[in-house]
C-alpha cells in the first residue's frame, strides 16, 4: 500500500528529499533528530489520553521554520517515535496544502518552552487538562482529513521501515516482527503491519 514515493513526490523539496534519503540509509534512526534537522522543534506536554500528538505553527517557540511538534508525554517511547515521524510527514507533504494551512490558522501561540536536549519539556504539562484554557485544549482537537492522515501514516512507515531495508533484516526473513520491534524501539503492531505490507508488495 505505497501511497507516496520519497523520490518522486513533487511536494517534497530537494533539500527535504536529501535529508530523507540520508535518514533512510539505515534502520533505527532518531525521528526527533530528523525533525530538528528539517527545522522543527519537538516538545512533550500533557495531552488527552486518546491523543498522541500534533503539529502546529508558532515562530515564538524558537524553531527555524516556525513549525513545532507536540507529543503526549504519557505515551510510550515507541508511540512517540511513530508520532514524530507522522507529524514530520505532515510538514514535508502538506504544509502548502489548503486543508492543512486552514487548520494551522486555528493554532494559537502559547507559553514559551524550556528544557534540555532535542525533546523539550513543556511547562504546561505540570497542570491538569482541567486547569488549561480553552485555547490550550482546542489545539489538540484539530483534525485533518482522511487523505492527509493516511499519507502521513504511510510516510511514517516508509521513513521508519523502508521496504528495501526491511527485506534485508534477519527478523523479516524469519517472520519475527516482535524481535525487530524490540531492536528498533518500535511497536510490535506497527512492525507486524509493515511486515505484511512489505511481504505482499
C-alpha angles and dihedrals in degrees: 000000000000107000096174143016119219090208098051109025105115093208090069113086121226091249093051091044090057092049090050091048091053092047092050095054091091139017122250100042120158110253091197090059089049091050089052091049090052090053102261126124119216122216135183122217142150112280135170112292093249094050122090099184145290145218124246142169122242119139090192089072091070106248114141093232096037090242120122134184122215120202128196102248091209095062124097121265088248092056092046091054091055093044092054090049090049094050091046085056090057090050096047097042108026112029091105097042117108096231091053094044091048090054092048089058086069089061114107124196112251133185124316121263136235134192150106128271130009096306108062126207110233117222094220088066090079091067127071121251088248091060094052123097124251089253092057097047098042090063091074094050097063107114130195126212124272095256093055092045093048091049092049090050092051090045089055091049092049091046100047097034111024110195097235092052094044090055090057097053120104088223092060092047090049093045094241110138092162091060093051091045090055092047094050100035094244132131117271091228093054093048092046091053090047091050089055092049092049093044094053096038 
